Amino acid sequence: MTLREGLLRVRAGEAAHPEAVAALTRLAAEHGTPLYVYDAETIREKARALRAAFEPRFPRLGLRYALKANTNVEIVRRVLAEGLAPEVVSEGEVRAALRAGAAGRDVLFTSSSKSPSEIDFALRHDVLLNIDNLDELEQVSAAATRLGTTARISFRINPGVDPDTLHQINTGIPESKFGVHLDGGHARAAYALARTLPALAITGVHCHIGSQITETAGYEKTARRMLAFARELKEELGLTLSFVDLGGGLGIPFADGQAVMTPEDLARALKPIWDEEVALLGYEPELWIEPGRYLVAQAGLMVARVNSVKTTPVKTFVNVDAGFNTLMRPALYGAAHRVRIVGRDGEPMLLDVAGDVCETGDILAEGRLLPRPSAGDLVAFLDAGAYGFVMASEYNARPLPAEVLVDGDHVRVVRRRGTFEELFRSEPEVGSPP
Ligand SMILES: *Cc1c(COP(=O)(O)O)cnc(C)c1O
């Protein structure tokens, strides 16, 4: 039995199987809880499935990894080793990509709010700046002029497409804060302005319509709009683009048996639209796709330990040693991560898994049918490899959890557990002069 086989059993709903119990018991004993556990092989499988879906259909292709899903350097290194390039949203993520071995030139930096120092840092490393608005465009042009360099830029376009996902992660609808609107000629005007400003090199066009998208329809509509826009740029401004980026957002199943769009489904749906529109366009830009969650979510689970179980007149709560400080998605979006009680297979009962943060909203899983655990049992939250640890905080003065990476039967600590000293290290010494 390898550790990986134990993890796969937990995933598959066999958390009472001796292999599952052995794997999680060992990890929790050696590394403590709450603990993020990642499986390297799952990351490789996902990256390869993405490539296998797109490479045969799109000879001119650029696949990227959106680092914000998981910025751990060992995770980023493994994704980049599969032939993906980094897509980042901050200077810290540019630095994370560089640390993982990427060249600045290969990094795409998208954010709706870049500070002057972030712009300078990106320009010094020849990062491709994905411009969000005209104010930012003028700042980038001025900064590149001042630094004596040429800024490679694209624009993030708001294509006005609703892919039917959670409101908080729906980014390409007209009321979203992101990008330059395609409708009303705003996007065309942005490219026209960019051509007149000094120290800019226009490269491509970008959009990202949202996250956890489970059907192809929104991408199909977006692809048509983006390629029609490329045609408009060619015909009216004489511009040719080196890439058209359709963003990330590929969803994953968050429930047992839930069917969602696969990369294969998406590539197959995009292919005829792409070919048709490229024929009209008269040249073929690279197709870029930049998933985050798809590549890493299923590789991760968060393990917590049960502190106590209590039945109130209304509900039964399983109080665990993790909370929204450790896994924020349930509190932030109402996201439902599957929960597995390790080593129990009793009659399921209705349980709420409650976090250890002193806030009413700190419920990690609400109203689930699960076998009743006892204090000391382990609980695993599935699909926590994306937007899990990266959103963790020290709220309630709790040190950050550890992260470990399992590769077959080998385990490596890829981020050691936070300490109480670290909670206070940036504060003044007690008793130091004001
Ligand atoms: C967050 C983000 C992504 C990745 O989204 P996923 O849903 O994790 O695939 C890609 N591109 C941009 C611009 C993003 O902000």
The ligand as an SDF file (V2000), in Angstrom:
LIG
                    3D

 15 15  0  0  0  0  0  0  0  0999 V2000
   -8.3570   33.1800  -11.1500 C   0  0  0  0  0  0  0  0  0  0  0  0
   -7.9860   33.3630  -12.5720 C   0  0  0  0  0  0  0  0  0  0  0  0
   -7.7630   32.2500  -13.3980 C   0  0  0  0  0  0  0  0  0  0  0  0
   -7.9460   30.8320  -12.9290 C   0  0  0  0  0  0  0  0  0  0  0  0
   -9.2580   30.5610  -12.5910 O   0  0  0  0  0  0  0  0  0  0  0  0
   -9.6580   29.0310  -12.2310 P   0  0  0  0  0  0  0  0  0  0  0  0
  -11.1000   29.0930  -11.9870 O   0  0  0  0  0  0  0  0  0  0  0  0
   -8.8740   28.6660  -11.0310 O   0  0  0  0  0  0  0  0  0  0  0  0
   -9.3010   28.2160  -13.4170 O   0  0  0  0  0  0  0  0  0  0  0  0
   -7.3560   32.4680  -14.6900 C   0  0  0  0  0  0  0  0  0  0  0  0
   -7.1970   33.7260  -15.1580 N   0  0  0  0  0  0  0  0  0  0  0  0
   -7.4100   34.8220  -14.3990 C   0  0  0  0  0  0  0  0  0  0  0  0
   -7.2070   36.1520  -14.9720 C   0  0  0  0  0  0  0  0  0  0  0  0
   -7.8050   34.6780  -13.0920 C   0  0  0  0  0  0  0  0  0  0  0  0
   -8.0260   35.7580  -12.3390 O   0  0  0  0  0  0  0  0  0  0  0  0
  1  2  1  0
  2  3  1  0
  2 14  2  0
  3  4  1  0
  3 10  2  0
  4  5  1  0
  5  6  1  0
  6  7  2  0
  6  8  1  0
  6  9  1  0
 10 11  1  0
 11 12  2  0
 12 13  1  0
 12 14  1  0
 14 15  1  0
M  END
$$$$
